[in-house]
């Protein structure tokens, strides 16, 4: 079932995923199945399943978004602290 965004600024979703994530999962699933059949490698298919799980959206946020925000907070963005004398 296709759910049109409530406001036109929101992203379109299909079931629990954004359409962009669903396209990535579909293409990755095809590549994963192809690699499983041709080489017997299970890793690409496992990565696609993990991405599919991490990109599930509830209340307009996903686990993948949380991991990105946490990585940006702890590793990539500079933290600014200002120390002042309390007196």
C-alpha positions in Angstrom: 0.0 0.0 0.0 1.5 3.4 -1.1 1.1 6.1 1.6 1.3 9.6 0.3 3.0 12.1 2.6 0.8 14.0 5.0 2.5 17.2 4.1 4.2 17.7 0.7 7.6 18.2 2.4 7.6 14.6 3.8 9.2 11.8 1.9 7.0 9.1 0.3 6.9 5.7 2.1 5.9 2.2 1.2 5.0 0.0 4.2 7.9 0.7 6.7 10.5 2.1 4.3 11.1 5.2 2.2 10.9 4.6 -1.5 14.6 5.3 -1.9 15.4 2.6 0.7 13.1 0.2 -0.9 14.8 0.7 -4.3 18.2 0.1 -2.7 17.0 -3.0 -0.9 15.5 -4.4 -4.1 18.6 -3.8 -6.3 20.8 -5.1 -3.5 18.6 -8.2 -3.1 19.0 -9.0 -6.8 22.8 -8.5 -6.6 22.9 -10.6 -3.4 20.9 -13.4 -5.0 23.1 -13.3 -8.1 26.3 -13.5 -6.0 24.9 -16.3 -3.9 24.0 -18.4 -7.0 27.2 -17.7 -8.9 29.8 -17.7 -6.2 28.1 -19.0 -3.1 28.9 -15.8 -1.2 26.3 -15.1 1.4 27.8 -11.8 2.7 26.2 -9.4 0.1 22.7 -10.9 0.9 23.4 -10.5 4.6 24.4 -6.9 4.2 21.2 -6.1 2.3 19.1 -7.8 5.0 20.9 -5.8 7.7 20.4 -2.6 5.7 16.7 -3.5 5.3 16.4 -4.0 9.0 18.3 -0.8 9.9 16.3 1.4 7.5 12.8 0.5 8.9 11.1 3.8 9.8 9.0 4.5 12.9 7.8 8.1 13.7 9.9 9.4 10.8 13.2 8.1 12.1 15.2 4.9 11.7 18.0 3.0 13.5 20.3 3.9 10.6 19.5 7.6 11.1 20.3 7.2 14.8 23.7 5.5 14.0 24.5 8.3 11.6 23.7 11.0 14.1 25.7 9.2 16.8 28.7 8.8 14.5 28.6 12.5 13.6 28.3 13.6 17.2 31.1 11.4 18.5 33.6 11.2 15.6 33.1 13.7 12.7 31.8 17.0 14.1 33.8 19.1 16.4 32.4 19.6 19.8 32.6 23.2 21.2 32.9 23.7 24.9 33.2 27.0 26.7 34.6 26.9 30.2 33.8 29.8 32.5 34.6 30.6 36.0 31.4 30.2 38.0 32.2 33.2 40.3 
